[in-house]
Amino acid sequence: MLETISSMQILFAATPVILLIVLLGILKMPGEKSAIITLIATALISLFVFKLSPSDTLFSVIFGIVKAIFPILVIILMAIYSYNVQVETQKIEIIKQQFSSISSDKSIQVLLLTWGFGGLLEGMAGFGTAVAIPAAILISLGFKPMFSAVVSLVANSVPTAFGAVGIPVIVLAREVDMVDQITTISANVVGQLAVLMLLIPFVIVTMTNSNVKAIPRNILLSILVGGVTLAVQYYSALYIGAETPAILGSIASIIVIIAFGKIAGKKEVKTETASFSLKESFQAWSVYGLILLLVLLTSPLFPITTWLKANLAVFQTVFSFDIAGALRQVSIFWLTDTGVLIFVSSIAGGLIQGSTFKKLFKLLGKTTVQLKKTVITVCCLIALSTLMDFSGMITVLGLALAAATGAFYPFFAPAIGALGTFLTGSDTSSNILFGKLQATVADKIGADKGWLAAANTTGATGGKIISPQSIAVATTACNEQGKEGIILKKAVVFALLYIIIAGIVVYIGS
């Protein structure tokens, strides 16, 4: 497998990854500066080591920037904007008090926001919304920005396997020619994540309250929430498909968390909490309610998008690039683009909350300026991952790891998926990069192709915790730009343990 790959190629292929980690984690350099330096180094390696032509190198960077803007940066911008609208209209105060009224227990609040609400956002919208919105609300509830960023990143792991609307698993099934067995792959993914579905809620509540006396309660809450999430996801995956596990699992977990909070809250000393009318609650939740409604209606669960694309193709824009002998495209259908849907929901919700068009568009301008460092960071990160892909660096890394692990490959299979997400920031992209590799190795070692293919997604969910792009979203939401390295160091322990546990499960199951 490695006959045509030299040790120098492996070393150079790993250089961008190592450089980025050193700049962010050790030298604590701001995200935008780290990303620019790493992008320049990646371009030089692509040109002089992997012999990518100057034109292909240039167009790879441009293609990466376009991919960064559509849809990632647009969605990040609109996710932060949706929260800023809530702050501007002061309706966030109602949401804060309603969360507090469910339970005064901080662990319940954090779990509900990150695992429950965040999981639902991931299942429906993805692309950073599940980190940005919960983290911002946590800060408004009084939690420290650094804690809000890290706990949101940790929570945004398991749900990404099927977010948004099952796309990562659907893409994976196509990559490994198992479209007709997608429910099997989906069930494999849930099975491999079963232990982590129980552990991650425990990690979240323990991060919130590490008091030894709280451990029994934390364990009970985690088993209840994780167990219900697991049962609902497994049933959805096996009998419905890849589109609904994250959505239905998150809804079920929200119900359990609220019920637990209410039951446990009966023993708490009651404090005065404001009561709100149905109109006030509707206004306060109008932005997020519209986001969930529009994203769900335009998802693959309903035929609306198919009909719109067939009859209103004028609203579709396609950017095409000829790179490395193949046509690369970024296609945006504006009527159902997630970023546009969040924008529409934010404007409509803001008007419902009593704001004006003038104030809302002025706020959009302020939000755009707020994200200037994030724009640089994400554009450079996507551009360098695109360069690594088209030059062959990512393939070299994947093949090297596969060959080096031998019979123990199933244990390391999730690590390959995690590498893909670390580099690209996307579970879907990781499956495109390494899905076929996992299936090929499975055939060579006589393993179940569907099981190892699922392992790529399982590992990718762990890599999401420390993906520089996810960290950039977190720092933006928490107004902690420049502290990406600190967050990376805090999150990396959770990610490594996550990937090791996933590896053990995959190895035993193989």
C-alpha positions in Angstrom: 0.0 0.0 0.0 2.9 2.3 0.7 5.2 1.2 -2.1 5.0 4.6 -3.9 5.0 6.8 -0.7 8.3 7.8 0.8 9.0 8.7 4.4 9.8 12.3 3.3 6.4 12.6 1.7 4.7 11.4 4.9 6.8 13.9 6.9 5.9 16.8 4.6 2.2 15.7 4.5 2.1 15.9 8.3 3.8 19.2 8.5 0.7 21.4 8.1 -1.1 19.5 10.9 1.9 19.6 13.2 2.6 23.3 12.4 -1.0 24.3 13.2 -1.0 22.5 16.5 2.3 24.0 17.5 1.3 27.6 16.6 -2.1 27.3 18.3 -1.4 25.0 21.2 2.2 25.7 22.2 3.0 29.2 20.9 -0.6 30.3 21.7 -0.6 32.4 18.5 -4.0 33.8 17.5 -6.1 31.7 15.2 -6.0 34.0 12.2 -2.2 34.3 12.3 -1.7 30.6 12.8 -4.0 29.8 9.9 -2.2 32.3 7.5 1.2 30.9 8.3 0.1 27.3 8.0 -1.7 28.1 4.7 1.5 29.6 3.2 3.5 26.5 4.4 0.9 24.2 2.9 1.0 26.0 -0.4 4.8 25.8 -0.6 4.7 22.1 0.2 2.0 21.5 -2.4 4.1 23.3 -5.0 7.6 21.9 -4.4 7.1 18.5 -2.7 3.8 17.2 -4.1 4.2 19.0 -7.5 0.8 20.6 -7.6 1.0 23.2 -10.5 1.0 26.9 -9.6 -2.4 27.4 -11.3 -3.9 24.4 -9.4 -2.4 25.7 -6.2 -3.9 29.1 -6.7 -7.3 27.8 -7.7 -7.3 25.4 -4.8 -6.9 28.3 -2.4 -9.7 30.3 -4.2 -11.9 27.2 -4.2 -11.3 26.7 -0.5 -12.2 30.3 0.2 -15.4 30.0 -1.7 -16.2 26.8 0.2 -15.4 28.7 3.4 -17.8 31.5 2.6 -20.6 29.3 1.3 -22.0 27.9 3.5 -19.7 27.9 6.6 -19.0 31.6 7.2 -22.5 32.7 6.1 -24.0 30.3 8.6 -21.6 31.3 11.4 -22.4 35.0 10.7 -26.1 34.4 10.8 -25.9 32.2 13.9 -24.1 34.9 15.8 -26.5 37.5 14.3 -29.6 35.5 15.5 -28.2 35.7 19.0 -27.4 39.4 18.7 -31.0 40.1 17.6 -32.1 38.4 20.9 -29.8 40.7 22.9 -30.8 43.8 20.9 -34.5 43.2 21.6 -33.8 42.1 25.1 -35.9 39.0 24.6 -32.8 36.9 25.6 -33.8 37.8 29.2 -37.0 35.9 28.9 -35.2 32.8 27.5 -32.6 33.1 30.3 -35.4 33.2 33.0 -37.3 30.3 31.4 -34.1 28.2 31.4 -33.6 29.1 35.0 -37.2 28.3 35.9 -36.7 24.7 34.6 -34.1 24.2 37.3 -31.7 26.4 39.3 -29.2 23.5 38.9 -26.5 24.8 36.6 -25.8 21.2 35.4 -29.4 20.9 34.1 -29.1 24.2 32.4 -25.8 23.4 30.6 -26.9 19.9 29.6 -30.2 21.2 28.3 -28.5 23.9 26.2 -25.5 22.1 24.9 -26.6 18.4 24.6 -30.4 19.0 24.1 -30.8 22.2 22.2 -27.4 22.1 20.7 -27.9 18.5 19.5 -31.2 19.6 17.9 -29.5 22.5 16.1 -26.8 20.1 14.9 -29.3 17.6 13.7 -31.2 20.3 11.7 -28.7 22.9 10.7 -25.1 21.9 11.6 -22.1 24.1 10.3 -21.3 25.7 13.7 -24.8 26.6 14.8 -24.7 24.0 17.6 -21.6 25.6 19.1 -22.3 29.3 18.5 -25.9 29.6 19.7 -25.6 27.5 22.9 -22.3 29.0 23.9 -23.7 32.5 23.5 -26.8 31.7 25.6 -24.6 30.1 28.3 -22.6 33.4 28.6 -25.8 35.3 28.9 -26.8 33.0 31.8 -23.6 34.0 33.6 -21.2 31.2 32.7 -17.6 32.1 32.0 -16.7 32.4 28.2 -13.9 29.9 28.3 -16.1 27.3 30.0 -19.0 28.0 27.6 -16.7 27.5 24.6 -15.2 24.2 25.8 -18.4 22.6 27.0 -20.2 23.5 23.8 -17.3 21.9 21.8 -17.4 18.7 23.9 -21.2 18.5 23.5 -21.0 19.0 19.7 -19.5 15.6 19.2 -21.9 12.7 19.1 -24.7 14.7 17.3 -22.5 15.5 14.4 -22.6 11.9 13.2 -26.1 12.6 11.8 -26.0 16.4 11.4 -27.2 18.1 9.5 -30.2 15.8 8.6 -28.0 12.7 8.1 -25.9 14.2 5.4 -22.5 12.8 6.6 -23.9 9.2 6.7 -25.7 9.6 3.4 -22.5 10.8 1.8 -20.5 7.9 3.4 -23.0 5.3 2.1 -22.5 6.7 -1.4 -18.7 6.7 -1.1 -18.5 3.1 -0.1 -21.3 1.9 -2.5 -23.7 0.9 0.3 -26.6 3.2 -0.4 -29.0 0.3 -0.2 -27.6 -0.6 3.2 -27.7 2.9 4.7 -29.8 1.8 7.7 -27.2 -0.8 8.5 -24.4 1.8 8.4 -26.5 4.2 10.5 -27.2 1.5 13.1 -23.4 0.7 13.2 -22.6 4.4 13.9 -25.1 4.5 16.8 -23.7 1.2 18.1 -20.2 2.5 18.0 -21.2 5.8 19.7 -23.3 4.0 22.4 -20.7 4.2 25.2 -20.0 7.9 24.3 -23.7 8.7 24.4 -23.6 7.8 28.1 -20.2 9.4 28.8 -20.5 12.8 27.1 -23.6 13.9 29.2 -21.6 12.8 32.3 -18.6 14.9 31.2 -20.8 17.9 30.5 -22.5 17.9 34.0 -19.3 17.1 35.8 -17.5 20.0 34.0 -20.3 22.1 35.3 -20.3 20.7 38.9 -17.3 18.7 39.9 -18.3 18.4 43.5 -17.9 14.8 44.8 -21.3 14.9 46.3 -22.9 15.6 42.9 -21.4 12.5 41.2 -24.2 10.1 42.0 -26.8 12.6 40.7 -24.6 13.3 37.7 -24.4 9.5 36.9 -28.1 9.1 37.2 -28.9 12.1 35.0 -26.3 10.9 32.4 -27.6 7.4 32.3 -31.2 8.6 31.8 -30.4 11.2 29.2 -27.7 9.1 27.4 -29.9 6.0 27.5 -32.9 7.7 26.0 -30.8 9.3 23.4 -29.2 6.0 22.5 -32.5 4.1 22.3 -34.2 6.7 20.1 -31.2 7.2 17.8 -30.8 3.4 17.3 -34.5 2.9 16.5 -34.5 5.9 14.1 -31.3 4.7 12.4 -32.4 1.2 12.0 -36.1 1.8 11.0 -36.1 5.3 9.5 -32.6 6.0 8.1 -29.9 8.6 8.6 -32.0 11.8 8.4 -33.6 11.6 11.9 -31.4 10.1 14.6 -29.8 13.3 15.8 -33.1 15.3 15.6 -35.4 12.7 17.4 -32.6 11.7 19.9 -32.2 15.4 20.8 -35.9 16.0 21.2 -36.2 12.9 23.5 -33.2 14.1 25.5 -34.7 17.6 26.0 -37.9 16.0 27.3 -35.9 13.9 29.8 -33.7 16.7 31.0 -36.7 19.0 31.6 -38.6 16.2 33.4 -35.5 15.5 35.5 -35.1 19.2 36.3 -38.7 19.6 37.3 -38.7 16.5 39.5 -35.4 17.2 41.2 -36.4 20.9 41.5 -39.2 20.0 43.9 -36.6 19.5 46.6 -35.0 22.9 45.9 -35.7 26.1 47.8 -38.1 27.9 45.6 -37.2 31.4 44.4 -39.4 33.9 42.8 -39.4 33.5 39.0 -41.2 35.7 36.6 -44.1 34.3 34.6 -44.5 35.2 31.0 -47.6 35.3 28.8 -47.9 33.1 25.8 -47.3 36.1 23.6 -44.1 37.0 25.4 -42.8 33.5 25.1 -43.7 33.3 21.4 -41.8 36.6 20.8 -38.8 35.4 22.7 -38.5 32.1 20.9 -39.6 33.4 17.5 -36.1 33.6 16.1 -35.0 30.1 17.1 -38.4 28.6 16.4 -38.4 30.0 12.9 -34.9 28.7 12.4 -35.8 25.1 13.4 -39.1 25.3 11.4 -37.5 26.5 8.1 -34.5 24.2 8.3 -36.7 21.2 9.0 -39.2 22.1 6.2 -36.4 22.4 3.6 -34.6 19.3 4.8 -34.6 15.9 2.9 -37.5 14.9 5.1 -39.8 16.9 3.0 -40.1 17.3 -0.9 -40.1 21.2 -0.8 -36.4 21.6 -1.7 -36.7 19.1 -4.6 -39.8 21.0 -6.0 -38.1 24.4 -5.6 -34.9 23.4 -7.3 -36.9 21.9 -10.2 -39.1 25.0 -10.7 -37.0 27.9 -9.5 -33.5 27.0 -10.7 -32.8 30.7 -11.3 -32.1 31.0 -7.5 -29.2 28.5 -7.8 -25.6 29.8 -8.2 -22.7 27.4 -9.1 -19.0 28.3 -8.8 -16.9 26.0 -11.0 -13.1 25.4 -10.9 -11.0 23.2 -13.0 -8.4 21.9 -10.6 -6.0 18.9 -11.0 -7.8 17.7 -14.0 -11.3 17.6 -12.5 -14.2 20.0 -12.3 -14.8 21.2 -8.7 -18.0 23.0 -7.8 -19.7 24.9 -5.0 -23.4 25.0 -5.5 -25.7 27.3 -3.5 -29.5 27.2 -3.8 -30.4 30.5 -2.1 -34.0 29.7 -1.2 -33.0 26.8 1.0 -29.5 27.7 2.0 -29.1 27.3 5.8 -27.4 30.7 6.2 -30.2 32.4 4.3 -32.9 30.6 6.4 -31.2 31.8 9.6 -31.0 35.3 8.2 -34.7 35.3 7.3 -35.7 33.8 10.7 -33.6 36.5 12.5 -35.2 39.4 10.6 -38.7 38.0 10.9 -38.2 37.1 14.5 -36.6 40.5 15.2 -39.7 42.3 13.7 -42.0 40.1 15.8 -39.9 41.1 18.9 -40.6 44.8 18.1 -37.4 45.9 16.3 -37.3 47.7 13.0 -35.6 46.9 9.6 -33.2 49.8 10.1 -32.1 48.6 13.5 -31.8 45.0 12.4 -29.6 45.8 9.3 -27.5 48.1 11.4 -27.0 45.2 13.8 -26.1 42.9 10.9 -23.3 45.3 10.0 -21.9 45.3 13.5 -22.0 41.5 13.6 -20.1 41.3 10.3 -17.3 43.5 11.7 -17.3 41.4 14.9 -16.4 38.4 12.8 -13.5 39.8 10.8 -10.9 37.6 12.5 -13.1 34.5 12.1 -13.4 35.2 8.4 -9.6 35.2 8.0 -9.2 32.1 10.1 -11.9 29.9 8.5 -11.0 31.0 4.9 -7.3 30.0 5.5 -8.2 26.7 7.2 -10.6 25.6 4.5 -8.1 26.7 1.8 -5.2 24.7 3.4 -7.4 21.6 3.8 -8.4 21.9 0.2 -4.7 22.2 -0.8 -3.9 19.1 1.3 -6.7 17.2 -0.4 -5.9 18.1 -4.0 -2.1 17.7 -3.6 -2.6 14.2 -2.1 -1.3 15.0 1.4 -4.4 13.8 3.2 -4.4 10.5 1.2 -0.7 10.0 2.1 -1.5 10.5 5.8 -4.4 8.1 5.7 -2.6 5.4 3.8 0.5 5.8 6.1 -1.6 5.3 9.2 -3.5 2.4 7.7 -0.3 0.6 6.7 1.5 1.3 10.0 -1.2 -0.2 12.2 -1.5 -3.6 10.5 -3.9 -6.0 12.3 -4.8 -3.4 14.8 -6.2 -1.1 12.1 -9.8 -1.2 13.4 -8.6 0.4 16.6 -7.1 3.3 14.6 -9.9 3.5 12.1 -11.7 6.2 14.1 -8.5 8.2 14.4 -8.5 8.5 10.6 -12.0 9.9 10.6 -10.9 12.3 13.4 -8.0 13.4 11.3 -10.3 14.2 8.4 -12.6 16.3 10.6 -9.6 18.1 12.3 -8.3 19.1 8.9 -11.6 20.0 7.2 -13.9 20.9 10.1 -16.6 18.7 8.6 -17.8 15.1 9.3 -19.1 15.0 5.8 -15.8 16.1 4.3 -14.0 13.5 6.4 -16.3 10.8 5.0 -15.6 12.0 1.5 -11.8 12.0 2.1 -11.4 8.7 3.9 -14.7 6.7 3.5 -13.3 4.8 0.5 -10.0 4.2 2.3 -11.8 2.6 5.2 -13.7 0.3 2.9 -10.6 -0.6 0.9 -8.7 -1.6 4.1 -11.7 -3.5 5.4 -11.6 -5.7 2.2 -7.9 -6.2 2.5 -8.0 -7.4 6.2 -11.3 -9.2 5.9 -13.3 -6.9 8.1 -16.9 -5.8 7.7 -16.9 -2.9 5.3 -20.0 -1.3 6.7 -18.5 -1.5 10.2 -15.2 0.2 9.3 -17.0 2.8 7.1 -19.1 3.7 10.1 -15.9 4.0 12.2 -14.9 6.9 10.0 -18.0 8.9 11.0 -17.6 7.8 14.7 -14.0 9.1 14.8 -15.0 12.2 12.9 -17.3 13.2 15.7 -14.4 13.2 18.1 -12.2 15.2 15.8 -15.0 17.8 15.7 -14.2 18.7 19.3 -10.7 20.1 18.4 -11.3 21.1 14.8 -9.7 24.6 14.4 -12.8 25.7 12.5 -15.1 24.6 15.4 -12.8 26.4 17.8 -13.0 29.5 15.7 -16.8 29.4 15.9 -16.6 29.0 19.7 -14.1 31.9 20.2 -16.3 34.1 18.0 -19.5 33.2 19.9 -17.8 33.8 23.2 -15.9 36.9 22.1 -12.6 35.2 22.9 -10.8 35.7 19.6 -7.1 35.2 20.0 -7.5 32.5 22.6 -7.9 29.6 20.2 -4.7 27.9 21.5 -6.0 27.9 25.1 -9.3 26.4 24.1 -7.5 23.8 22.0 -5.3 22.7 25.0 -8.4 22.4 27.2 -10.4 20.5 24.6 -7.7 18.1 23.3 -7.8 15.8 26.3 -11.5 15.2 25.9 -11.0 14.6 22.1 -8.2 12.1 22.7 -10.1 10.1 25.3 -13.1 10.2 23.0 -11.2 8.8 20.0 -9.5 6.1 22.2 -12.9 4.9 23.5 -14.3 4.9 20.0 -11.2 2.9 18.8 -11.7 0.3 21.5 -15.4 -0.1 20.6 -14.6 -0.5 16.9 -11.8 -3.0 17.5 -13.9 -5.1 19.8 -16.8 -5.0 17.4 -14.7 -5.9 14.4 
